[in-house]
């Protein structure tokens, strides 16, 4: 199976529209709801244990709900 190649016949100006960056608000997964320590642990790919929950509580206290934005796209 071949990978499609860009159409060389299209002017570079019209290709530029396809290459725009995704807006920041579409990249973040947080929906404005409260982020729990368990959410943070799971987003980091860790097992939920008393130790990981405590680390997540400290991280949330320091960084707030935006701490999860660093882990999720």
SEDO-130115 format. One record per residue (C-alpha): residue number from 0; residue in one letter; chain; z, y, x. Coordinates in Angstrom, 2 decimals. Layout:
N
{n=NUM res=a chain=A up=Z north=Y east=X}
...
// end
This chain:
73
{n=0 res=x chain=A up=0.00 north=0.00 east=0.00}
{n=1 res=x chain=A up=-1.00 north=3.33 east=1.49}
{n=2 res=x chain=A up=1.00 north=6.53 east=1.42}
{n=3 res=x chain=A up=-0.80 north=9.41 east=-0.30}
{n=4 res=x chain=A up=-1.84 north=12.16 east=2.06}
{n=5 res=x chain=A up=-1.88 north=15.88 east=1.21}
{n=6 res=x chain=A up=-5.17 north=17.08 east=-0.17}
{n=7 res=x chain=A up=-6.81 north=18.91 east=2.74}
{n=8 res=x chain=A up=-9.24 north=20.59 east=0.35}
{n=9 res=x chain=A up=-6.47 north=22.58 east=-1.33}
{n=10 res=x chain=A up=-5.81 north=26.00 east=0.19}
{n=11 res=x chain=A up=-2.48 north=26.28 east=1.97}
{n=12 res=x chain=A up=-1.31 north=28.96 east=-0.50}
{n=13 res=x chain=A up=-1.42 north=26.55 east=-3.43}
{n=14 res=x chain=A up=0.29 north=23.82 east=-1.38}
{n=15 res=x chain=A up=3.12 north=26.25 east=-0.62}
{n=16 res=x chain=A up=4.18 north=26.10 east=-4.28}
{n=17 res=x chain=A up=4.80 north=22.35 east=-3.88}
{n=18 res=x chain=A up=6.90 north=22.85 east=-0.75}
{n=19 res=x chain=A up=9.51 north=25.18 east=-2.22}
{n=20 res=x chain=A up=13.16 north=24.29 east=-1.69}
{n=21 res=x chain=A up=15.22 north=22.99 east=-4.57}
{n=22 res=x chain=A up=17.53 north=25.71 east=-5.94}
{n=23 res=x chain=A up=21.12 north=25.36 east=-4.78}
{n=24 res=x chain=A up=22.53 north=25.00 east=-8.30}
{n=25 res=x chain=A up=20.38 north=21.89 east=-8.85}
{n=26 res=x chain=A up=21.56 north=20.21 east=-5.66}
{n=27 res=x chain=A up=25.24 north=20.01 east=-6.51}
{n=28 res=x chain=A up=26.56 north=17.24 east=-8.72}
{n=29 res=x chain=A up=29.72 north=18.95 east=-9.95}
{n=30 res=x chain=A up=29.46 north=19.80 east=-13.64}
{n=31 res=x chain=A up=32.28 north=22.32 east=-13.77}
{n=32 res=x chain=A up=34.81 north=19.74 east=-14.83}
{n=33 res=x chain=A up=38.06 north=19.14 east=-13.00}
{n=34 res=x chain=A up=37.77 north=17.09 east=-9.81}
{n=35 res=x chain=A up=40.49 north=14.48 east=-9.38}
{n=36 res=x chain=A up=41.70 north=13.00 east=-6.10}
{n=37 res=x chain=A up=40.21 north=9.68 east=-7.24}
{n=38 res=x chain=A up=36.81 north=11.37 east=-7.71}
{n=39 res=x chain=A up=36.99 north=12.65 east=-4.15}
{n=40 res=x chain=A up=37.97 north=9.24 east=-2.73}
{n=41 res=x chain=A up=35.16 north=7.46 east=-4.58}
{n=42 res=x chain=A up=32.60 north=10.11 east=-3.61}
{n=43 res=x chain=A up=33.54 north=9.52 east=0.03}
{n=44 res=x chain=A up=32.85 north=5.80 east=-0.42}
{n=45 res=x chain=A up=36.45 north=4.82 east=0.24}
{n=46 res=x chain=A up=38.75 north=2.41 east=-1.54}
{n=47 res=x chain=A up=41.33 north=3.98 east=-3.83}
{n=48 res=x chain=A up=44.67 north=3.46 east=-2.09}
{n=49 res=x chain=A up=47.85 north=5.54 east=-2.02}
{n=50 res=x chain=A up=46.85 north=6.80 east=1.44}
{n=51 res=x chain=A up=43.31 north=7.86 east=0.52}
{n=52 res=x chain=A up=44.57 north=9.48 east=-2.69}
{n=53 res=x chain=A up=47.12 north=11.50 east=-0.72}
{n=54 res=x chain=A up=44.43 north=12.66 east=1.74}
{n=55 res=x chain=A up=42.23 north=13.63 east=-1.20}
{n=56 res=x chain=A up=45.09 north=15.58 east=-2.81}
{n=57 res=x chain=A up=45.59 north=17.53 east=0.42}
{n=58 res=x chain=A up=41.85 north=18.19 east=0.73}
{n=59 res=x chain=A up=41.67 north=19.42 east=-2.87}
{n=60 res=x chain=A up=44.69 north=21.66 east=-2.29}
{n=61 res=x chain=A up=43.02 north=23.18 east=0.79}
{n=62 res=x chain=A up=39.39 north=23.40 east=-0.38}
{n=63 res=x chain=A up=39.59 north=23.26 east=-4.16}
{n=64 res=x chain=A up=37.04 north=21.47 east=-6.35}
{n=65 res=x chain=A up=34.19 north=22.45 east=-4.04}
{n=66 res=x chain=A up=35.45 north=19.77 east=-1.62}
{n=67 res=x chain=A up=33.39 north=17.25 east=-3.56}
{n=68 res=x chain=A up=30.21 north=19.33 east=-3.08}
{n=69 res=x chain=A up=30.35 north=18.51 east=0.63}
{n=70 res=x chain=A up=30.15 north=14.80 east=-0.19}
{n=71 res=x chain=A up=27.59 north=14.75 east=-2.99}
{n=72 res=x chain=A up=24.08 north=16.13 east=-3.06}
// end
